[in-house]
Amino acid sequence: MREPAFLILAVLAQEDLHGYGIVKKVESLSDGEVHLALGTLYGALDRLGDKGLVEVAGEERQGKRLRRYYRLTDSGATALRQEIEGSCGWPAWRGPAWTRGDRRVTRCWRR
């Protein structure tokens, strides 16, 4: 799994977010090391959606703009958990750190 996809899944494990929210949470989760360009973000969201890992949670109108919120699917949560367990050796029973946006998970995965 590529880094943008992993980080997007990790932040969506915490809450449903719109595009700008995902960008900001990814920056925070990566301690400012990863800055997703919008083209990268929406391309990754399209690919993750095609794989059934994320889905549109809803839309909200903000003035003339439409905000689309995304959520992690059950398949996305499973894929994220498997990626973390495979990279970090942290079995799921050790606790839901990966669902809290725990930076230890990100650091372990990025090694």
N, C-alpha and C positions, 0 to 999 in steps of 0.2 A: 504494500500500500504506500502510495506517495505521501509525503509530508502534508501537503495542503488537505488531502482527503482525511488523513488521520486527525488533524487538528480540527477540521470542521465537524467530524463525527464526535470528537471529544467535547467540543463546546455545546453541540446540540444534545449531548447526553445530560447536560445541566438544565436546559430550558429551550423552548421554542424561540427562535430568533429570526429577525429580518436580516437582509444582507449586510447593512452597515453594522448591526449588532454582532454578527458573526465576525466581521473584520476586526472589530474592537476587542472582542473576547479572545480571538486567536492571538492578537498582539499581547494581551495580558497573560494568557496561558503560556506563551513562548518567551515571557520576560522581555518583550519588545524585539525579539530576534526575527520574527516572521511578520512581514507586512504583505497581506494578500491584496493584489491588484484586483479590481472588480472583474476584469476579464478572466482571471484565474479562478476567482470565487465562483462566478456563475457557470463557467465551464465545468468546474469540479462538481457543483450542485447538480448540473444536468447529468453528468456521468453517474453520480451517486444515486440520483433519482431513477435513471435507467436501470440500475442494478437493484432497485428496491430498498436501498439503504436509508434514504431520506424521502420525505414527501412534503407537499405543501400543507401547512396546518391551517392557513387562512389568509385572508387579505384584509387590509385596512387602508382607507383613503386618508391621506394627510395632505390637505389642500388639493392641489392638482395631481399629486403623486399617489401611486398605489404601492403600498408596502406589502410584500409577500413574506409571510412567516413560514419557516421550515421547521420540521421536527424529525427526530430520529425514529425510524421504524424499529420493530422488534428485530428484524433481520440486521439492521444497522447496529443495534446494540450488541447483537451476537458477534458481528464482524469486528466491532471495536474491542470487545472483550477478548476475542481470539487473538487479535493483533497484539494486544497488551500482554496476554499470557504467553504468547509465543516469543515476544521480544524481551520481556522482563522476567518471565518465569513466575509471575504472580498469579496464583490460582484465584478464581472468582470468590472462593469462600473466605479469602482474607479480608474481604470488605469492599465496599463500593467506592474506593478512591477514584476509580476511573469515571464515575458518574458525578463526582464533585469538582472535576477540573483540577485535580491534585497535580501540582507541578512536578512531583516526583515521577509520576507516570510519564509525563512528557519528556523529562530528562532521560529516563531509562530508555524510552522508545527511540530517542534521537541518537543514542550512542552508536 
